[in-house]
């Protein structure tokens, strides 16, 4: 064979090998990455800013949202407001209680016998407010 016919054949094989290698690397990397789904605010029916996030032992996700406490069970979204309709900036779960911190409001949600979330304010027990909830020996 002539040299001018060998070089294009080798080049095509080299490009083919490079493309196959790139394809397999990409396929391998994507199988290691978790799937991510982005939701628009209109899909979950609340504010566009989420300030805090936590997950309970049943897999439900809780978000401190500009409109209240946003709960996602994997199928549907539910919004639960706090008194004054303030922004929920912190969320913490301990046992069966979902503690939330908002502007001049602090309390917890728990599930009733019917499975509905009910809010219990702890505001009257506090002198000052912080948005952050920290675990201590009291909880």
PEBEL-V152461 format. One line per field, one symbol per residue. burial: + if it has 9 or more other C-alpha atoms within 8 Angstrom, else -. A space follows every 50 residues. Layout:
# PEBEL-V152461
burial->???
This chain:
# PEBEL-V152461
burial->-----+----------------------------------+--+-++--+ ++++++---++++++++++++++---+-++++---++++++++---++++ +++-+++++++-----+-+-+++-----+-+-+------
